[in-house]
Amino acid sequence: MKNERLLLLLLAAAMFTHILDFMIMMPLGPQLLSIFHITPFEFSLLVGSYSLTAGIAGFFGAFLIDRYDRRNSLIFIYAGFSIGTLACAFAPTYEVLLLARSLAGTFGGVLGALVLSMVSEAIPLERRAKAIGTVMASFGMASVAGVPLGLFIASQSTWHAPFILLGSLGVVITIMMLRYIPSMIAHKQTTPNSPRQVLSQIFGNKNTRLGLTFSAVLMMGHFMIIPLYATYMVGNIGFSKSQLAYLYLVGGTCTMIFSPWVGRMADKHGRLKIFTIFGSLVIIPILLITNLTTISLLIALLITAIFFIFSNGRMVPSTTMETALVSPDLRGSYMSIRSAVQQFSSGIATFLAGMIIQEKPSLINLGEKALVNYQYVGFIAVFFSLLSLYVARKLTVVQGA
C-alpha cells in the first residue's frame, strides 16, 4: 500500500504540473500581449498550439506507447515536457515561445494517457476508481493553488518566473521518478504491433469504438459551455473579473475534495451506477448556468460548486470504465488515441459554441461583452450528456482488464 501511495503521488504530481502548464498561459495573456506586441489572435495560437500538438502526439504516440517499459516511457516523456516548459521561460521572442509551447504540448499529449495506463496496471479494477479519482484531484489543485500562485509570482517578478518554477519542479519530479517508479513491463507485447495493426485493433473493435465515442460525447457536453463560462458571468451576470477568481477557487476546491470520494463510491457501488447518477444530475447545473439572470455572488458560487461536483462526478467513473475496455497490452495505445479524440472533440465543441453564440454590449458591465444564445448551447450540452448515458450502457469490460 505504501508503494501504491507513492506511485499515485508521483503520477498525480506529473498530472498537476501538466495541467498547470496548460492553464497558466491563459491568465498571462495581458502581459504577453504587451511585451511581445502581439494580437489576440497570435496569443490564441500560443494557447491553441499546446492542444493541437498534444492531439497530434496523442494519435501517433499510440503506435509506440505499448512497446516499452512504462517507467522508461514516463521518465522520457516527462523530462521532455519539463524541458519544453523551461524553454518557455527563456523564450526571447514570440516565435520561440510558440515553438516551446508546441514542444511542451507534444510531450504533454502523451503524458496523460501514460499516467492513466500506469494507474490501471498498478491498481486492480475493484479499487481503480479511487486511484483515478486521487490522480484527477490534481485538476482541482491546479485551479486552487497553482494558477493563483503562478499569477502572484508573475505579478511580483516577470512572466518568465512561473515557467521557471514549473520547469524546475518538473526536474525535481523527474529525479524522484528515476528513484521511486518501479519497472512496469507486464503489458509489453512479444511482437510489437505495427501502426496498421494498432489502428485495426482499436477501430476494428466495436467495444473500443464505443469507448472513443463515449469520450467524444462527454467532451462535447462539457466544452460546449466551459470556455464561455467566464465571459457569461462577467457580461451577462455582472460579476467583476476579480470575482471570477472566487468561482474558480470554489470549483477547483470541490474537484480536489470530491474526486477521491467519487472514486470510492464508484468502487463500492459500481462505476456505471455512479456515472449514471452524476451524469444525470449534472444536467441541472448546466441548465441553470446557461439560463442565469442577475444573481448574487453567493448563489453563483453555490451553482458553480454543484456543477464542478456533478461534472467531475461523472469524469472519474467514466475514465475508470474506459481503462477496462482493452487488455493491458493495448491499453496505452487506446488511451493515447482517446487523448487525441478528447482534444479534437473539445475543439469542435468550442468551435460550434462560437458559431451559435453572438455578442452584444453588456448592459450590466459597461465595456464588457454579453453573450446571446448561450441557453441554446446549454441545450446542446444536455443532449450530449444524455447521449453519454446511453453509450455508457453499451461498454463491456474485457477479460484481464
C-alpha positions in Angstrom: 0.0 0.0 0.0 2.9 2.3 0.8 4.4 1.8 -2.7 0.9 2.3 -4.3 0.5 5.7 -2.5 4.0 6.8 -3.5 3.3 5.8 -7.1 -0.1 7.6 -7.1 1.5 10.7 -5.5 4.2 11.0 -8.2 1.7 10.3 -11.0 -0.7 13.0 -9.6 2.3 15.4 -9.3 3.0 14.8 -13.0 -0.6 15.5 -13.9 -0.7 18.6 -11.7 2.3 20.2 -13.5 1.0 19.2 -16.9 -2.5 20.7 -16.2 -1.0 23.8 -14.6 1.4 24.3 -17.6 -1.6 24.4 -19.9 -3.7 26.6 -17.6 -1.1 29.2 -16.6 -0.7 30.6 -20.1 -4.3 32.0 -20.4 -4.2 34.4 -17.4 -0.8 35.7 -18.6 -2.4 37.0 -21.7 -2.4 40.7 -20.9 1.3 40.7 -20.0 2.3 38.7 -23.1 0.2 40.9 -25.4 2.0 43.9 -24.2 5.5 42.5 -24.0 5.6 40.8 -27.4 3.3 43.4 -29.1 1.1 40.6 -30.5 -2.6 40.5 -31.4 -5.3 38.5 -29.6 -5.2 36.0 -32.5 -1.5 35.5 -32.1 -2.0 34.9 -28.4 -4.7 32.4 -29.1 -2.1 30.5 -31.2 0.0 30.2 -28.1 -2.9 28.6 -26.2 -4.1 26.5 -29.1 -0.7 25.3 -30.2 -0.5 23.3 -26.9 -3.8 21.5 -27.6 -3.0 21.0 -31.3 0.4 19.3 -30.8 -1.0 17.4 -27.8 -3.7 15.9 -30.0 -1.3 15.0 -32.8 1.2 13.5 -30.4 -1.6 11.5 -28.7 -2.6 9.9 -32.0 0.9 9.0 -33.2 2.0 8.1 -29.7 -0.5 5.2 -29.8 1.9 3.3 -32.2 4.8 3.3 -29.7 3.5 3.6 -26.2 2.9 -0.1 -25.5 6.3 -1.2 -26.8 8.4 -0.1 -23.9 8.6 -0.2 -20.1 6.0 2.2 -18.7 8.6 3.6 -16.3 11.1 4.5 -19.0 8.4 6.0 -21.2 7.2 8.1 -18.3 10.6 9.4 -17.5 11.4 10.2 -21.1 8.1 11.9 -21.8 8.0 13.9 -18.5 11.6 15.0 -18.9 10.7 16.3 -22.4 7.7 18.1 -21.0 9.9 19.7 -18.3 12.4 20.8 -20.9 9.7 22.3 -23.0 8.3 24.2 -20.0 11.8 25.6 -19.2 12.2 26.6 -22.8 9.1 28.7 -22.5 10.6 30.5 -19.5 13.7 31.6 -21.5 12.0 32.3 -24.9 13.3 35.7 -26.1 10.7 36.2 -28.9 7.1 35.3 -29.6 8.2 32.8 -32.3 10.4 30.9 -29.9 7.7 30.9 -27.2 5.3 29.4 -29.8 7.8 26.7 -30.6 8.4 26.0 -26.9 4.6 25.7 -26.2 4.3 23.3 -29.1 7.2 21.2 -27.7 5.6 21.1 -24.2 2.2 20.1 -25.8 3.8 17.4 -27.8 5.1 15.6 -24.7 2.0 16.6 -22.6 -0.3 15.0 -25.1 1.1 11.5 -24.4 1.7 12.1 -20.7 -2.0 11.9 -19.6 -2.6 8.7 -21.5 0.5 7.1 -20.0 -0.3 8.1 -16.4 -3.8 6.6 -16.7 -2.4 3.4 -18.2 0.1 3.1 -15.3 -2.6 3.6 -12.7 -4.7 1.0 -14.4 -2.0 -1.6 -14.4 -0.8 -0.9 -10.9 -4.3 -0.9 -9.2 -6.9 -3.7 -9.6 -10.2 -2.7 -11.2 -12.1 -3.1 -8.0 -10.0 -0.3 -6.4 -9.1 1.6 -9.5 -11.8 4.4 -9.5 -10.5 5.7 -6.1 -6.9 5.7 -7.5 -8.0 7.6 -10.7 -10.0 10.0 -8.5 -6.9 10.7 -6.5 -4.9 11.5 -9.6 -7.7 13.5 -11.1 -7.8 15.7 -8.0 -4.7 17.3 -9.5 -7.1 19.3 -11.8 -8.7 20.9 -8.7 -5.3 21.5 -7.1 -4.0 23.3 -10.2 -7.0 25.6 -10.1 -6.9 26.3 -6.4 -3.2 26.6 -5.7 -1.3 26.5 -8.9 -2.8 29.2 -11.0 -3.2 31.9 -8.3 0.4 31.2 -7.1 1.7 31.4 -10.6 -0.1 34.7 -11.3 1.2 36.1 -8.0 4.8 35.2 -8.8 4.4 36.8 -12.3 3.0 40.0 -10.8 5.9 40.2 -8.3 8.5 39.3 -10.9 8.1 38.7 -14.7 6.1 36.4 -16.8 9.2 34.1 -17.0 9.0 33.2 -13.3 6.0 30.8 -13.3 7.6 28.8 -16.1 11.0 28.7 -14.3 9.3 27.5 -11.1 7.1 24.9 -13.0 10.0 23.6 -15.1 12.2 23.3 -12.0 9.5 21.4 -10.2 9.4 19.1 -13.2 13.1 18.4 -12.9 12.7 17.5 -9.3 9.7 15.2 -10.0 11.7 13.6 -12.8 14.6 12.8 -10.4 12.0 11.3 -8.0 10.6 9.2 -10.8 14.0 7.8 -11.5 14.4 6.7 -7.9 10.9 5.5 -6.9 8.9 4.5 -10.0 9.2 0.7 -10.5 9.6 -1.0 -13.8 6.3 -1.9 -15.5 6.6 -4.4 -18.3 3.7 -6.8 -17.9 1.9 -5.1 -20.8 4.7 -5.4 -23.3 3.9 -7.2 -26.5 6.2 -10.1 -27.5 5.8 -8.9 -31.1 5.1 -5.1 -31.3 2.1 -4.2 -33.4 2.6 -2.2 -36.5 0.7 1.1 -36.8 -1.8 -0.6 -39.1 -2.4 -3.4 -36.5 -2.9 -0.8 -33.7 -5.5 1.1 -35.8 -7.2 -2.2 -36.8 -7.4 -3.5 -33.2 -8.8 -0.2 -31.9 -11.1 1.0 -34.7 -12.0 -2.5 -35.8 -13.3 -3.4 -32.4 -16.9 -2.4 -31.5 -16.1 -2.0 -27.8 -13.2 0.4 -28.3 -15.1 2.3 -31.0 -17.9 2.8 -28.5 -15.3 3.9 -25.9 -13.9 6.6 -28.1 -17.5 7.7 -29.0 -18.2 7.8 -25.2 -15.1 10.1 -24.7 -16.1 12.3 -27.6 -19.7 12.9 -26.5 -18.6 13.6 -22.9 -16.1 16.2 -24.1 -18.7 17.8 -26.4 -21.1 18.1 -23.5 -18.5 19.6 -21.2 -16.7 22.0 -23.6 -19.8 23.5 -25.1 -20.2 25.6 -22.0 -16.9 25.8 -20.2 -14.8 28.1 -22.5 -17.5 30.8 -22.4 -18.4 30.5 -18.7 -16.2 33.3 -17.5 -17.4 35.7 -20.3 -21.0 35.0 -19.5 -20.6 35.6 -15.8 -18.9 38.9 -16.4 -21.0 40.3 -19.3 -24.4 38.8 -18.6 -24.5 38.3 -14.8 -22.5 41.3 -13.9 -19.5 40.0 -11.9 -16.2 41.7 -12.0 -13.2 39.9 -13.3 -11.7 39.8 -9.8 -14.8 38.0 -8.6 -14.2 35.2 -11.2 -11.3 34.1 -9.0 -13.8 33.1 -6.3 -15.8 31.0 -8.8 -12.7 29.1 -10.0 -11.5 28.7 -6.4 -14.7 27.1 -5.3 -14.9 24.9 -8.4 -11.3 23.8 -8.0 -11.7 23.1 -4.3 -14.7 20.9 -5.0 -12.9 19.0 -7.6 -9.9 18.4 -5.3 -12.0 17.3 -2.4 -14.7 15.2 -4.1 -12.6 13.3 -6.8 -11.3 10.7 -4.4 -14.7 10.4 -2.7 -16.4 9.8 -6.0 -13.8 7.2 -6.8 -14.5 5.3 -3.6 -18.2 5.4 -4.3 -17.6 4.0 -7.8 -15.5 1.2 -6.4 -18.2 0.4 -3.8 -21.4 0.8 -5.7 -20.3 0.3 -9.3 -18.8 2.6 -11.9 -21.8 2.6 -14.3 -24.2 3.3 -11.4 -22.2 6.3 -10.1 -21.6 7.6 -13.6 -25.4 7.4 -14.3 -26.2 9.3 -11.1 -23.8 12.2 -11.6 -24.3 12.1 -15.4 -28.0 12.7 -14.8 -27.6 15.3 -12.0 -25.1 17.4 -14.0 -27.9 18.4 -16.4 -29.4 20.6 -13.6 -26.4 23.0 -13.2 -25.8 23.0 -16.9 -29.4 24.4 -17.5 -29.0 26.8 -14.5 -25.7 28.2 -15.7 -26.8 28.8 -19.3 -30.1 30.4 -18.3 -29.0 32.6 -15.4 -30.1 36.2 -14.9 -28.6 38.6 -12.4 -27.9 36.8 -9.2 -25.7 37.3 -6.1 -22.2 36.0 -5.9 -23.2 33.6 -3.2 -25.8 31.9 -5.4 -23.3 31.8 -8.3 -20.7 30.1 -6.0 -23.3 27.5 -5.0 -24.3 26.7 -8.6 -20.6 26.6 -9.6 -19.8 24.2 -6.8 -22.7 21.9 -7.8 -21.6 22.0 -11.4 -18.0 21.1 -10.7 -19.0 18.3 -8.2 -21.5 16.7 -10.6 -19.3 17.2 -13.7 -16.3 15.7 -12.1 -18.5 13.1 -10.5 -19.1 11.6 -14.0 -15.5 12.0 -15.2 -13.9 9.8 -12.5 -16.1 6.7 -13.1 -16.2 7.2 -16.9 -12.4 7.3 -17.1 -12.2 4.1 -14.9 -14.7 2.4 -17.2 -12.6 3.2 -20.2 -9.4 1.7 -18.7 -11.3 -1.6 -18.6 -12.3 -1.7 -22.3 -9.0 -3.1 -23.6 -6.3 -5.6 -22.4 -3.1 -4.2 -20.8 -1.0 -4.8 -24.0 -3.2 -2.4 -25.9 -4.3 0.0 -23.1 -1.6 2.6 -23.7 -2.4 2.8 -27.4 -6.1 3.1 -26.7 -5.7 5.8 -24.0 -3.3 7.7 -26.3 -5.8 7.8 -29.2 -8.5 8.6 -26.6 -6.5 11.6 -25.6 -6.3 12.8 -29.2 -10.1 12.2 -29.6 -10.7 14.3 -26.5 -8.6 17.2 -27.7 -10.3 17.1 -31.1 -13.8 16.9 -29.6 -13.2 19.8 -27.2 -12.0 21.9 -30.1 -15.1 21.1 -32.1 -17.4 21.8 -29.2 -15.7 25.2 -28.7 -16.0 26.0 -32.4 -19.7 25.0 -32.5 -20.5 27.1 -29.5 -18.7 30.1 -31.1 -20.8 29.7 -34.2 -24.1 29.7 -32.2 -23.3 32.5 -29.7 -23.3 36.1 -30.7 -22.0 39.1 -28.7 -23.6 42.4 -27.8 -22.5 45.2 -25.5 -23.2 44.4 -21.9 -25.9 46.5 -20.2 -24.6 45.4 -16.7 -20.8 45.7 -17.0 -20.1 48.6 -19.3 -17.3 48.0 -21.7 -17.7 44.2 -21.5 -19.4 41.8 -24.0 -22.6 39.9 -23.2 -23.4 36.6 -24.8 -26.6 35.9 -26.8 -27.9 32.3 -27.4 -25.9 30.8 -24.5 -29.1 28.9 -23.5 -29.1 27.0 -26.8 -25.5 25.9 -26.2 -26.7 24.6 -22.9 -29.4 22.6 -24.5 -26.9 21.0 -26.9 -24.6 20.2 -23.9 -27.6 18.5 -22.3 -28.2 16.4 -25.4 -24.6 15.2 -25.4 -24.8 14.5 -21.7 -27.9 12.3 -22.2 -26.2 10.6 -25.2 -23.2 9.7 -23.0 -25.6 7.9 -20.6 -26.9 5.8 -23.4 -23.4 4.9 -24.8 -22.1 4.0 -21.4 -24.5 1.1 -21.2 -23.0 -0.4 -24.3 -19.5 -0.6 -23.0 -18.1 -4.0 -22.0 -15.3 -4.9 -19.5 -12.8 -7.1 -21.3 -11.2 -10.1 -19.6 -7.9 -9.3 -18.0 -8.6 -5.5 -17.8 
